[in-house]
Amino acid sequence: LDEGPGGQCSKDVDDVAALRDAWQAAPAVYCDLPGGCEGLRILGEPVMEAWEAPYMAALAAVACGEGLDELGGRVLEVGFGLGISAANIDAYDAVQEHVIVEANEEVLGRAAVWADDARRPTTVIGGFWEDVVGDLPDASFGAILFDVFPLSAAQAAGDGEAGPFFAHAARLLRPGGRFAFYYDAGRNWIECVRAFRGETTSKLLAAGFASVEEDQVQCTPRRGCTYFWKDRFLVPLARR
């Protein structure tokens, strides 16, 4: 899966296995959008657009914040997309190792090429996170950034595609580790905050996190963007 706007992909497809296979093998279409903004499309879906860069930077800052070096400096990133968050993670001196999980084969290839020139030692793992997370040892990361594209309406609902990953993130993080993830809910900003505080926070605590905070970052969607219309993103931080 890839960095994505929290939309829904191929809602009418019932065969999940076939959809996963199709997503994995589908061409990754990188395109110039109106206003000079780069975009990534897979199976016709808007996986990511470059105007999201401030949000990707904010998520990376949360994941790679103070104390990461004391936690070993190992960062797991689930979803590569346009590579914006990866570049931000790579810029932090506290990062000692960067592990990227990516499902789409063409995006995976781009991630591998990018990793060759990264400042930090970077390992790229191909596959859906559901298939590879079991091979990652407990308490092996100091930080996790999770941002993947939902393949169904069910994945996009509620806490979005990150919800099923909460318990895995808690298992993979060292005590004190930091978990940042893409989050969008509701029809407006107030509904988004209410959903996070009223529903998502309790689920994170139940999954094993010690504390949950949120911040916000201003973003300006490009004119014509079809998947996001707020003027800011919510930036979650869950501490193990």
Disulfide bonds with the S-S distance in Angstrom:
none
